[in-house]
Amino acid sequence: MSAWDLPTTVDVAGRAFAIRTDFRAVLDALAALADPELTRQEQYMACLQILYPRWQELPDANAALRAAFVFINGGKEEEARGPLPRLVDWEQDAALIAPAVDKVLGYSCRRCDYLHWWEFLGAFYGIGDGLFAQVVSIRSKRAKGKKLNDQEREFARENAILIKIRAPESAEDKAEKERLLELLGR
């Protein structure tokens, strides 16, 4: 495969396996991997089931996960490094990411029938100035303990809901919220 090819298979224990390459499938897999209601093993299993059409035939789940992670990472092995601050939440930021990606692509990624993950990722990396870039810049500065300038502080104050990455709501939190709403008669 050349550097210009878009893969549709990955190598798992010496065998080629088809992998779902549309960006929506990968985003679904990433959402499953971040689902707080699933155990780590359930998250991994969901990822395999989403990305591999023939997941039942996988000879080695760990090798399949490693291959999936390399695919998700644009064909590059993960670098060994300490934990990085989370600057993007694919679910929470979807309404900011999609128009920014659309601007790079020149068409709507949400309306297209198919868009290979690597093409989506390339467009994502090509996002220049705009609302999403501003939100990520402020998140990054805060994570690094850097001071915001006056405009950034004002923007962050006025758009706090966009800037703060919300922790996923657990099943217990949802149940408690519903219980309280019932008590209030709502």
C-alpha positions in Angstrom: 0.0 0.0 0.0 1.3 3.4 -0.9 1.2 6.5 1.3 -1.6 7.8 -0.9 -3.9 4.8 -0.5 -6.8 4.7 2.0 -6.8 1.3 3.7 -10.0 -0.7 4.0 -8.3 -3.6 5.8 -5.9 -4.0 8.7 -3.5 -6.7 9.7 -4.6 -8.8 12.7 -2.2 -11.6 13.6 -1.0 -11.9 10.0 -4.4 -11.9 8.4 -6.1 -9.0 6.6 -9.5 -8.1 8.1 -12.0 -5.6 6.7 -12.5 -2.6 8.9 -15.3 -0.1 8.7 -13.7 3.0 7.4 -16.5 5.6 7.3 -15.8 8.4 9.8 -19.2 7.8 11.5 -18.2 4.2 12.4 -14.9 5.4 14.0 -16.7 8.1 15.9 -19.1 5.5 17.2 -16.2 3.3 18.3 -14.6 6.3 20.0 -17.9 7.0 21.8 -18.0 3.4 23.0 -14.5 3.6 24.2 -15.4 6.6 26.4 -18.8 5.2 27.6 -18.7 5.4 31.4 -21.5 2.9 31.7 -19.4 0.1 30.2 -16.5 -1.7 31.8 -13.1 -1.4 30.0 -13.6 -4.9 28.5 -17.1 -4.0 27.3 -15.7 -0.8 25.8 -13.1 -2.8 23.9 -15.6 -5.4 22.8 -18.0 -2.7 21.5 -15.1 -1.1 19.6 -14.3 -4.4 17.9 -18.0 -5.0 17.0 -18.4 -1.6 15.6 -15.2 -1.5 13.5 -14.9 -5.1 12.3 -17.8 -6.5 10.2 -16.5 -10.0 10.8 -15.5 -9.4 14.5 -16.5 -13.0 15.5 -13.7 -14.3 13.3 -10.9 -12.2 14.8 -8.1 -14.5 15.9 -6.7 -12.3 18.6 -8.8 -9.5 20.3 -5.7 -7.7 21.6 -4.1 -7.6 18.2 -7.4 -6.5 16.6 -7.6 -3.6 19.1 -4.0 -2.6 18.5 -4.7 -2.6 14.7 -7.9 -0.6 15.2 -6.1 2.0 17.3 -3.4 2.4 14.7 -6.1 2.8 12.1 -7.9 5.4 14.2 -4.6 7.2 14.7 -4.2 7.6 10.9 -1.9 4.6 10.5 0.6 5.7 13.1 1.6 3.7 16.2 0.7 5.5 19.5 3.6 7.2 21.0 4.5 6.2 24.6 3.9 9.4 26.6 2.3 10.5 29.7 -1.4 11.4 29.8 -2.3 14.4 27.7 -5.0 16.9 28.6 -8.2 16.3 26.9 -8.8 19.1 24.5 -11.5 17.6 22.3 -14.7 15.7 23.0 -16.0 14.2 19.8 -19.6 14.0 21.0 -19.8 17.4 22.9 -17.9 19.2 20.1 -19.7 17.6 17.1 -21.6 20.8 16.4 -18.3 22.8 16.3 -16.2 20.1 14.5 -18.6 19.3 11.6 -18.8 22.9 10.2 -15.1 23.4 10.6 -14.4 20.1 8.7 -17.0 21.0 6.1 -15.2 24.3 5.5 -12.0 22.3 4.8 -13.7 19.7 2.6 -15.9 22.1 0.8 -19.0 19.9 1.4 -21.1 18.6 4.3 -19.5 15.6 5.9 -22.8 14.8 7.7 -24.7 14.7 4.5 -22.3 12.7 2.4 -22.9 9.0 2.0 -19.3 8.0 2.8 -16.1 9.7 4.0 -13.0 7.6 4.9 -11.8 8.2 8.4 -8.4 9.3 7.2 -9.9 11.9 4.9 -12.0 13.1 7.8 -9.0 13.2 10.0 -7.0 15.1 7.4 -9.8 17.7 7.2 -9.9 17.8 11.0 -6.2 18.5 11.1 -6.6 21.2 8.5 -9.0 23.2 10.5 -7.7 26.8 10.7 -9.2 29.7 12.5 -12.7 29.7 13.6 -14.9 28.9 16.6 -13.7 25.4 17.2 -10.0 26.4 16.9 -10.7 29.2 19.4 -12.3 26.8 21.9 -9.5 24.3 21.6 -6.9 27.1 22.0 -8.5 28.3 25.2 -8.7 24.7 26.5 -5.1 24.1 25.7 -3.9 27.3 27.4 -5.9 26.5 30.5 -4.6 22.9 30.6 -1.0 24.2 30.4 -1.6 26.9 33.0 -1.0 29.8 30.5 -2.7 33.1 30.9 -5.6 34.1 28.6 -5.5 37.5 27.0 -8.4 39.9 27.6 -10.3 38.7 24.4 -9.9 35.1 25.3 -11.0 35.6 28.9 -14.1 37.5 27.7 -14.9 34.8 25.1 -14.4 32.0 27.7 -16.7 33.8 30.1 -19.4 34.3 27.5 -19.0 30.7 26.1 -18.3 28.7 29.2 -20.6 25.9 28.1 -18.5 25.5 24.9 -15.1 25.6 26.7 -15.7 23.2 29.6 -15.5 19.5 28.6 -18.2 17.8 30.5 -17.6 14.5 32.2 -19.9 11.8 30.8 -23.0 11.3 33.0 -23.0 7.9 34.7 -26.0 5.7 35.0 -26.2 6.5 38.7 -26.1 10.3 38.0 -28.9 9.9 35.4 -31.0 7.9 37.8 -30.6 10.4 40.6 -31.4 13.3 38.2 -34.6 11.5 37.1 -35.5 10.7 40.8 -35.1 14.4 41.7 -37.2 15.5 38.8 -40.0 13.1 39.8 -39.9 14.5 43.3 -40.3 18.0 41.8 -43.2 16.8 39.6 -41.5 17.4 36.3 
